[in-house]
Amino acid sequence: MMFDYDFFVIGAGSGGVRASRMAASYGAKVGLCEDYRVGGTCVIRGCVPKKLFVYASEFKGHFSDAAGYGWHHDGVRFNWPELVRAKDKEIDRLNGLYLNTLKNHNVEVIEARGRLVDRHTIELRGAEGTTTVTADKILIATGARPQLPDIPGIEHAITSNEAFHLEELPDRIAVVGGGYIAVEFAGIFNGLGVKTSLLYRGEQILRGFDREIRDKLNMEMCKKGVEVRVETNVTAIEKTDRGLSLKLTDGSVLEVGAVMYATGRVPNVENLGLEELGVATKPNGAIIVDEEYRTNIDNIFAVGDVIDRVQLTPVAIKEGAALAATQFNKTPTRVDYDYIPTAIFSQPPIGTVGYGEEEAREKFGEDIEVYRSEFRAMKYVLPGREERSLMKLIVQKSTDKVIGAHMIGPDAAEIIQGVAIALKCGATKAQFDSTVAVHPSSAEEFVLMK
């Protein structure tokens, strides 16, 4: 049977773009559809613009620290619309780069929403109407979207999607959630001068991370002016003449100018034709795949957040690359999900890889040792900033292998990348100890812990 394409991808996020580009480089005829912009959540309304906003929000602290180094400044002011315009310009540039890369690899990009009609046919709905195409193999890489609770007045809330395009900053905002998106945006808004409350229904923010790191971040956020309220949730939102009135589970009312929800993300599977075709999914909608990212229909695949394994951009990229190599280059490839490093661009930032202390104790019992170092980063000494960094190593005693590394403090994301390589290679504590320190640096603490 002849098809229009060897490989057709629905969704132009990180996983879909990488899979389509690599499949085309292996000689496949590839088509890709996207109904918004190329680059996906990470580039358009996620990691990239978020980190740009984090940079912007940190300048307030930098200006304050500058006096400790002899720099004095007058008349400093912040302009939100200028930041948004600069961010949009950079996103436009990146979108253009993605489009050029796909074009240069002979991937046909179609601006339309894709829907499966049968196992080889995709319906495309775009501005110019509806058409269909056929493909031998199909990849679903539609990512995930923010999840909102079903409470009265939820239509007045925003998510991270809308936060990037606010016309003006509110005087006060509540961020609901306790994951990395919530703590990052709480730091952003607070740093930009917005009175910020972080509301989380759990007993401590950043569930699933090392407990000591979680406690440390809560404390430092409070020191910076964020009101962190755990074991607190919103039961209703009411629009008033002054803004929004939030009814909370403790019976109190919080008056804010805006409320942003960061309470998790769910796979983007609506109106894809999955149910009609019989594609197996989990209760939350995530597409079920095997080690080759194949669904229960053998020519249909899925990667990235839509399969809800590890919702990280670099993971989606590796999954897309592995799929393309396996299916179009006769090179069976598997993604190794052990020791995946991650960074949280909170303020202060966090870098982490491997087991947290509690998780390690649960798995290995008494067969672990914990090494820790807490100190004030050198850059904060002259300004007199009291913020302290915390670094931890988790070691399995019987093997001497380092099975976890965690840091909260300046440059944590940059530092943890190198440490992650060591853990991936199975480095031992003795090998960490034998490594010469880079002095003076915060990173040297990872090889000096005794």
Sequence and secondary structure as in RCSB ss.txt:
>XXXX:A:sequence
MMFDYDFFVIGAGSGGVRASRMAASYGAKVGLCEDYRVGGTCVIRGCVPKKLFVYASEFKGHFSDAAGYGWHHDG
VRFNWPELVRAKDKEIDRLNGLYLNTLKNHNVEVIEARGRLVDRHTIELRGAEGTTTVTADKILIATGARPQLPD
IPGIEHAITSNEAFHLEELPDRIAVVGGGYIAVEFAGIFNGLGVKTSLLYRGEQILRGFDREIRDKLNMEMCKKG
VEVRVETNVTAIEKTDRGLSLKLTDGSVLEVGAVMYATGRVPNVENLGLEELGVATKPNGAIIVDEEYRTNIDNI
FAVGDVIDRVQLTPVAIKEGAALAATQFNKTPTRVDYDYIPTAIFSQPPIGTVGYGEEEAREKFGEDIEVYRSEF
RAMKYVLPGREERSLMKLIVQKSTDKVIGAHMIGPDAAEIIQGVAIALKCGATKAQFDSTVAVHPSSAEEFVLMK
>XXXX:A:secstr
   SEEEEEE  SHHHHHHHHHHHHTT  EEEEESS TTHHHHHHSHHHHHHHHHHHHHHHHHHHHGGGT    S
    HHHHHHHHHHHHHHHHHHHHHHHHHTTEEEEESEEEEEETTEEEEEETTEEEEEEEEEEEE   EEE    
 TTGGG B HHHHTT SS  SEEEEE  SHHHHHHHHHHHHTT EEEEEESSSSSSTTS HHHHHHHHHHHHHTT
 EEEES  EEEEEE SSSEEEEETTS EEEESEEEE S EEE  TTSSHHHHT  B TTS B   TT B SSTTE
EE GGGG S   HHHHHHHHHHHHHHHHSS       TT  EEE  SS EEEEE  HHHHHHHHTTSEEEEEEEE
  GGGTTTT    EEEEEEEETTT BEEEEEEESTTHHHHHHHHHHHHHTT BHHHHHHS   SS SGGGGGT  
